[in-house]
Amino acid sequence: MVELITHLLNVTKRTSDQIDEINEEELNVLLELRDEVIGQLNGSGSSLSKTEKELLQKIGEYDYVIVQRMEYLKEEASQGLAKLQASQMQKSRYEQASASESYFIDRKE
């Protein structure tokens, strides 16, 4: 179990070191690894060793930086979605207004 937690710590450190370049897919990989470790820890049924507790504590020290990046990406996605919705609404209004307010008149000469 120590090897798995150590691997998680190493991935967490790399993620933290490159936090400004990390995208949501890479964060998802980290979160899936964390879920896997937590699942194995819960499934083992035994209590944690001192080493495992220390490693988990070190991993927890990176949480703030990672959560901040996640919040930034969430806000960025929210702004992009709002722009998209505003654009679609404007297009819809334009199409409605032009369809009902336009007339073509042909004259015979």
ABEGO torsion letter per residue (X at the ends): XAAAAAAAAAAAAAAAAAAAABBAAAAAAAAAAAAAAAAAAAAAGBBBBAAAAAAAAAAAAAAAAAAAAAAAAAAAAAAAAAAAAAAAAAAAAAAAAAAAABBBBBBBX
